[in-house]
Amino acid sequence: QVQLVESGGGLVQPGGSLRLSCAASGSIFSRNFMGWYRQAPGKQRELVAVFTSGGRTDYADSVKGRFTISRDNAKNTVYLQMNSLKPEDTAVYYCYLQIATDGYWGQGTQVTVSS
């Protein structure tokens, strides 16, 4: 059973930065679809940044140029560096991993951008 543990959320002022981490139990392959989604109050969960199974990265238009996804395969960990944060980035951020046809979600970490 795969488990995903996120960390790094918190309260930050507009323009600030945060780095989220997602550590996966067990071994993951560099070609697994894995990344970050978010869900703001009253809104649907949306893709933020992912590594596709083809090995490339995809970003939501709203975060391009501000967020960077990276991974450390030796640590089975994926990161999301978030810079120039805006109030509209406020949401619960979830890590997601897909292995074959099985999808796994983390418990979520709250990111609040407010002055």
C-alpha positions in Angstrom: 0.0 0.0 0.0 1.4 3.4 -1.0 1.2 6.3 1.4 1.9 9.9 0.6 2.8 12.4 3.3 2.8 16.1 2.5 4.4 18.8 4.5 5.4 22.5 4.1 2.1 24.3 4.0 1.4 27.3 6.1 0.5 31.0 6.1 2.5 33.4 4.0 2.1 37.0 2.8 1.4 37.8 -0.8 4.6 37.7 -2.8 6.2 35.2 -0.4 7.4 31.6 -1.0 6.7 28.2 0.3 8.0 24.7 -0.6 5.8 21.7 -0.3 7.1 18.2 0.0 5.5 14.9 -0.7 7.2 11.7 0.5 5.9 8.4 -0.8 6.3 5.2 1.1 7.7 2.3 -1.0 9.5 2.6 -4.3 8.2 4.9 -7.1 9.6 5.0 -10.6 10.7 8.2 -12.3 8.1 7.6 -15.0 5.1 7.5 -12.6 2.5 10.2 -13.0 3.0 12.2 -9.9 2.4 15.8 -8.8 0.2 18.3 -7.1 -3.4 19.3 -7.2 -5.2 21.9 -5.1 -8.7 22.7 -3.9 -10.0 26.0 -2.8 -13.2 26.4 -0.8 -16.2 26.0 -3.0 -14.2 25.0 -6.0 -13.2 21.8 -7.7 -9.9 20.2 -7.3 -7.5 21.3 -10.0 -4.1 20.3 -11.3 -1.3 22.5 -10.3 1.9 20.8 -11.5 2.7 17.2 -12.4 5.3 14.9 -13.8 3.6 13.0 -16.6 4.2 9.3 -17.2 6.1 10.5 -20.3 8.6 12.2 -18.1 7.7 15.8 -18.8 6.2 18.5 -16.6 2.8 20.1 -16.9 1.7 23.3 -15.1 -1.6 25.1 -14.7 -1.5 28.3 -16.6 -2.2 30.2 -13.4 1.1 29.1 -11.8 3.5 29.0 -14.8 6.6 31.0 -14.1 5.9 31.0 -10.3 5.8 27.4 -9.3 8.4 24.7 -10.0 7.9 20.9 -9.5 10.9 18.7 -8.8 11.6 15.2 -7.6 14.2 13.3 -5.7 13.9 9.7 -6.8 16.3 8.5 -4.2 14.1 9.9 -1.5 10.8 9.0 -3.2 9.9 12.7 -2.8 8.3 15.3 -5.0 8.5 19.0 -4.2 6.6 22.1 -5.2 8.5 25.4 -4.9 5.9 28.2 -4.9 7.2 31.7 -5.4 5.4 35.0 -5.8 2.3 33.6 -4.0 -1.0 35.3 -4.5 -4.2 35.2 -2.4 -5.8 33.2 -5.1 -3.3 30.4 -4.5 -4.9 29.8 -1.1 -6.1 26.2 -1.1 -5.5 22.7 0.3 -2.7 21.2 -1.8 -2.8 17.5 -2.4 -0.1 15.2 -3.6 -1.1 12.5 -6.2 0.6 9.4 -7.4 -0.6 7.0 -10.1 0.9 3.5 -10.3 -0.6 1.6 -13.3 -4.4 2.0 -12.8 -4.2 2.8 -9.1 -4.3 6.4 -7.9 -3.2 7.6 -4.4 -3.8 10.9 -2.6 -2.1 12.5 0.3 -4.0 14.0 3.2 -3.5 17.5 2.0 -1.7 20.5 3.4 -3.2 24.0 3.8 -1.6 26.9 2.0 -3.0 30.3 3.0 -1.8 33.5 1.3 -2.9 36.6 3.2 -1.6 39.8 4.6 
